Amino acid sequence: MKIALKYGSLMFLGYLLLFLVMKFLHLYHIIELRALNFLIHSAGVYFALREYQKAQKDNYGYITAFVEGMRVTLIGAIPFAIFMVVYLTVGEPEFLTYLQEYALNGAYLTPGLIFLGLCMEAVGSGVIISYLIMRYTIMRAVPRVS
């Protein structure tokens, strides 16, 4: 759990830093740049699973690695989703209005749906990323026979 907490927290800080840089550069209204979160997410899960594999040599398998990747995902995503809801409702409600006007299905956006949407996006990405990186780290650990 310490590994998931460490890398999940770093993922959250990465998301937060990306958001603040995009806000500072006035790019945060370009919703498609959220795709950069995928890179932060992938790095967080990769480094967490690599460290977890070293710590759990005898107990590192498909299920344990996948669960650890999902822990990292949730620890990084839930605080960021909370931050975004607070930011959009208290910090800059004008941006929420902008999203409601211009985003796909924006008319239906509420703070609760934003929280749920961000968490579901992270879980969806987390399943894919955790699975792929888990497979990669397991395949790398298998000795090759020449």
C-alpha distance (Angstrom), angle and dihedral (degrees) to the residues before:
residue distance angle dihedral
M1 . . .
K2 3.82 . .
I3 3.79 90.7 .
A4 3.82 92.5 50.3
L5 3.79 91.0 47.9
K6 3.80 92.0 49.2
Y7 3.80 96.6 49.2
G8 3.80 95.2 34.6
S9 3.80 88.5 55.6
L10 3.80 90.6 48.2
M11 3.81 89.1 49.9
F12 3.81 90.0 52.0
L13 3.80 90.2 50.0
G14 3.81 89.5 48.5
Y15 3.80 91.4 52.1
L16 3.79 90.4 46.9
L17 3.80 93.2 47.9
L18 3.80 91.7 48.8
F19 3.79 90.8 50.1
L20 3.81 92.9 48.3
V21 3.82 92.7 47.5
M22 3.80 90.1 48.9
K23 3.81 90.1 48.7
F24 3.81 92.0 47.8
L25 3.84 90.5 50.1
H26 3.82 90.8 44.0
L27 3.80 91.7 -118.3
Y28 3.79 98.6 115.6
H29 3.81 92.0 97.6
I30 3.83 88.6 65.5
I31 3.78 96.1 90.5
E32 3.81 93.6 -172.1
L33 3.82 90.3 68.9
R34 3.80 86.1 76.0
A35 3.79 83.5 86.8
L36 3.82 86.1 80.4
N37 3.81 86.2 69.3
F38 3.81 85.9 70.8
L39 3.81 89.9 64.3
I40 3.80 92.3 49.3
H41 3.80 90.0 46.5
S42 3.80 92.9 48.9
A43 3.80 92.9 49.0
G44 3.80 92.2 48.6
V45 3.80 93.8 50.7
Y46 3.81 93.5 42.2
F47 3.79 95.6 52.8
A48 3.81 91.7 41.9
L49 3.80 93.0 52.1
R50 3.78 92.0 44.7
E51 3.81 90.8 53.9
Y52 3.81 91.4 41.6
Q53 3.81 90.1 52.3
K54 3.81 91.0 53.5
A55 3.81 91.8 47.6
Q56 3.81 95.7 44.8
K57 3.80 103.1 38.3
D58 3.80 94.5 152.6
N59 3.80 96.4 37.8
Y60 3.82 101.6 42.0
G61 3.77 110.1 117.2
Y62 3.77 143.1 133.3
I63 3.78 97.8 -74.9
T64 3.80 98.9 38.6
A65 3.80 93.0 47.8
F66 3.79 93.5 45.6
V67 3.81 91.8 49.2
E68 3.80 90.7 48.7
G69 3.81 90.0 51.3
M70 3.79 90.3 51.5
R71 3.81 91.0 48.8
V72 3.79 89.5 54.4
T73 3.80 89.1 48.2
L74 3.79 94.8 52.4
I75 3.80 94.6 42.5
G76 3.81 89.7 53.4
A77 3.80 99.3 38.7
I78 3.80 105.1 43.9
P79 3.83 96.2 57.3
F80 3.80 90.1 45.9
A81 3.81 91.3 50.3
I82 3.82 89.1 50.5
F83 3.81 90.1 48.5
M84 3.82 91.4 50.9
V85 3.81 93.1 49.5
V86 3.81 91.2 49.6
Y87 3.80 91.0 45.0
L88 3.80 93.4 49.2
T89 3.80 95.2 45.5
V90 3.82 101.6 36.5
G91 3.81 109.6 12.7
E92 3.80 102.4 43.9
P93 3.80 114.7 -2.9
E94 3.83 88.6 168.6
F95 3.80 88.5 71.1
L96 3.80 90.0 54.0
T97 3.80 87.7 52.6
Y98 3.82 89.3 49.5
L99 3.81 90.4 52.0
Q100 3.78 91.4 47.4
E101 3.80 90.1 53.4
Y102 3.80 102.0 40.9
A103 3.81 110.3 20.8
L104 3.78 121.7 94.2
N105 3.83 105.0 -88.2
G106 3.80 86.9 -1.3
A107 3.78 92.9 148.1
Y108 3.80 88.3 72.3
L109 3.82 96.3 50.2
T110 3.77 116.8 122.9
P111 3.81 128.0 163.1
G112 3.81 90.2 -102.6
L113 3.79 92.7 50.8
I114 3.80 90.5 47.0
F115 3.81 90.1 53.7
L116 3.79 91.7 46.4
G117 3.80 92.6 44.8
L118 3.80 94.0 50.4
C119 3.80 91.5 47.7
M120 3.81 92.8 47.3
E121 3.81 91.3 47.6
A122 3.80 89.3 51.8
V123 3.81 92.9 47.0
G124 3.81 91.1 49.2
S125 3.78 91.7 49.1
G126 3.79 90.3 41.5
V127 3.80 92.8 56.1
I128 3.80 92.1 51.7
I129 3.80 96.1 40.8
S130 3.81 94.7 43.4
Y131 3.79 91.8 49.1
L132 3.81 95.0 48.1
I133 3.79 95.5 44.1
M134 3.80 92.0 43.7
R135 3.81 89.5 54.0
Y136 3.80 91.2 46.2
T137 3.80 94.7 50.1
I138 3.81 92.4 46.2
M139 3.80 92.4 48.7
R140 3.81 90.9 49.8
A141 3.80 90.8 52.5
V142 3.82 94.2 54.9
P143 3.82 110.2 94.7
R144 3.77 112.8 -119.7
V145 3.77 119.2 -125.6
S146 3.78 115.2 -145.5
